[in-house]
Amino acid sequence: MATTLTPVQTLLTLPFNHATDFTELADNCERFVEVLVESDDPAEKFALCGRLSACLSILKQTLYESAPEHLRDYLTIDSWPTSLPEFNPESDALCRYCEELAQLTMQNSLTEQQRRVFEDLLFELVGYFSDRLKAPRWMKTPKGVVKIGVCELVRWKIWSSGWGARGF
């Protein structure tokens, strides 16, 4: 009789290593944290945090490497995107994150409420991190493919929203 794996077990056995594309690693991080914040099982949470930590450790080593050639088409766009990765939590959530971080620096253990706030923060940060990693890096223009950066995307977003025309 075959054993059916639960979604958590599937994630805990998901293979990845230093040869895994950074875009796939970023997706894995999102999957780990999505299941983490929904789980009520402390053992599952611990295991998922371990997998997330391992995946982030591998990702960290790739941050300053050039994007692999086989991902160039995936990371190239024909026109400006309609949305950009943003870290934009609600003000009350951002305040809670700051309060809890300050409290954590003054004590050695986390309460259940603090743990949940940190999981929420981790969820937001990992989602943002993943989106930033997978954002376009090149744009096709009449003069050829040009490298774009976050600054160019932000300037374009400001300009297209009307702020640029008002002298922002």
C-alpha positions as CSV (number, residue, x, y, z in Angstrom):
1,M,0.0,0.0,0.0
2,A,1.4,3.4,-1.1
3,T,1.8,6.1,1.5
4,T,0.1,9.4,0.5
5,L,2.1,12.4,1.5
6,T,0.4,15.4,3.1
7,P,1.1,18.9,1.6
8,V,3.5,19.6,4.4
9,Q,5.3,16.3,3.9
10,T,5.6,17.0,0.2
11,L,7.2,20.4,1.0
12,L,9.5,18.9,3.6
13,T,10.8,16.4,1.0
14,L,11.0,18.9,-1.8
15,P,14.5,18.6,-3.4
16,F,16.6,21.7,-3.9
17,N,20.4,22.4,-3.8
18,H,23.0,24.9,-5.0
19,A,22.2,24.0,-8.6
20,T,18.5,25.0,-8.3
21,D,17.6,28.2,-10.1
22,F,17.2,31.2,-7.9
23,T,13.6,31.7,-9.2
24,E,12.7,28.2,-8.2
25,L,14.3,28.7,-4.8
26,A,12.3,31.9,-4.4
27,D,9.1,30.0,-5.2
28,N,10.0,27.3,-2.7
29,C,10.5,30.0,0.0
30,E,7.1,31.3,-0.7
31,R,5.5,27.8,-0.5
32,F,7.3,27.1,2.9
33,V,6.2,30.3,4.5
34,E,2.6,30.1,3.1
35,V,2.2,26.7,4.8
36,L,4.1,27.8,7.9
37,V,1.6,30.6,8.7
38,E,-1.4,28.3,8.3
39,S,0.0,25.4,10.4
40,D,-0.9,24.9,14.0
41,D,1.5,22.0,14.6
42,P,4.7,23.1,16.3
43,A,6.7,20.2,14.8
44,E,5.6,21.2,11.3
45,K,6.4,24.8,11.9
46,F,9.9,23.9,13.1
47,A,10.5,21.7,10.1
48,L,9.2,24.3,7.7
49,C,11.4,27.0,9.2
50,G,14.3,24.7,8.8
51,R,13.6,24.1,5.1
52,L,13.0,27.9,4.6
53,S,16.3,28.7,6.4
54,A,18.1,26.2,4.2
55,C,16.6,27.6,1.0
56,L,17.3,31.2,2.0
57,S,20.9,30.2,2.8
58,I,21.3,28.9,-0.8
59,L,19.6,31.9,-2.2
60,K,21.9,34.3,-0.3
61,Q,24.9,32.7,-2.1
62,T,23.4,33.5,-5.5
63,L,22.4,37.2,-4.9
64,Y,25.5,38.7,-6.6
65,E,25.8,36.2,-9.4
66,S,24.6,37.0,-12.9
67,A,21.3,35.5,-13.9
68,P,21.8,32.3,-15.8
69,E,21.5,32.6,-19.6
70,H,18.6,30.2,-19.7
71,L,16.5,32.5,-17.5
72,R,17.2,35.6,-19.6
73,D,14.0,35.3,-21.7
74,Y,12.0,34.8,-18.5
75,L,13.5,38.0,-16.9
76,T,13.1,40.1,-20.1
77,I,10.0,42.2,-20.9
78,D,8.7,43.9,-24.0
79,S,7.0,46.8,-22.2
80,W,6.9,48.3,-18.7
81,P,5.1,46.1,-16.2
82,T,1.7,47.2,-14.8
83,S,2.8,46.4,-11.2
84,L,6.0,46.2,-9.2
85,P,6.9,44.1,-6.2
86,E,6.1,46.2,-3.2
87,F,6.4,45.8,0.5
88,N,3.4,47.6,1.6
89,P,1.8,46.2,4.8
90,E,-1.1,48.0,6.4
91,S,0.0,50.6,8.9
92,D,-1.3,48.7,11.9
93,A,0.6,45.6,10.8
94,L,3.8,47.6,10.3
95,C,3.4,49.1,13.7
96,R,2.9,45.7,15.3
97,Y,6.1,44.4,13.5
98,C,8.1,47.3,14.9
99,E,6.7,46.9,18.4
100,E,7.4,43.2,18.5
101,L,10.9,43.6,17.1
102,A,11.7,46.2,19.8
103,Q,10.2,43.9,22.5
104,L,12.2,40.9,21.2
105,T,15.4,42.8,21.7
106,M,14.6,43.2,25.4
107,Q,13.8,39.6,26.2
108,N,15.0,36.1,25.5
109,S,11.8,34.2,24.6
110,L,8.7,34.7,22.4
111,T,5.1,34.5,23.5
112,E,2.6,32.9,21.2
113,Q,1.3,36.3,20.1
114,Q,4.9,37.5,19.3
115,R,5.6,34.2,17.4
116,R,2.5,34.8,15.2
117,V,3.5,38.4,14.5
118,F,7.0,37.2,13.5
119,E,5.5,34.6,11.2
120,D,3.3,37.3,9.6
121,L,6.4,39.5,9.1
122,L,8.3,36.6,7.7
123,F,5.4,35.9,5.3
124,E,5.5,39.5,4.1
125,L,9.2,39.7,3.8
126,V,9.6,36.4,2.0
127,G,6.9,37.3,-0.5
128,Y,8.5,40.6,-1.2
129,F,12.0,39.1,-1.4
130,S,10.7,36.4,-3.9
131,D,8.9,39.0,-6.0
132,R,12.1,41.2,-6.2
133,L,14.2,38.2,-7.2
134,K,11.8,37.3,-10.0
135,A,11.3,40.9,-11.3
136,P,12.3,41.7,-14.9
137,R,15.9,42.7,-15.4
138,W,16.0,43.5,-19.1
139,M,13.7,45.2,-21.6
140,K,13.5,44.9,-25.4
141,T,13.7,48.3,-27.1
142,P,14.2,49.3,-30.7
143,K,17.9,49.7,-29.9
144,G,18.1,46.2,-28.5
145,V,17.8,44.6,-25.1
146,V,18.8,46.9,-22.2
147,K,19.3,46.2,-18.5
148,I,16.8,47.8,-16.2
149,G,16.9,48.1,-12.5
150,V,14.4,48.8,-9.7
151,C,15.2,52.5,-9.8
152,E,14.1,52.7,-13.5
153,L,10.9,50.7,-12.7
154,V,10.1,53.0,-9.8
155,R,10.7,56.1,-11.9
156,W,8.5,54.7,-14.6
157,K,5.8,53.9,-12.1
158,I,6.0,57.4,-10.6
159,W,5.9,59.0,-14.1
160,S,3.0,56.8,-15.4
161,S,0.9,57.6,-12.3
162,G,1.1,61.3,-13.1
163,W,3.5,62.4,-10.4
164,G,6.4,62.8,-12.9
165,A,4.3,65.3,-15.0
166,R,3.8,67.4,-11.8
167,G,7.5,67.7,-11.1
168,F,7.9,64.9,-8.5
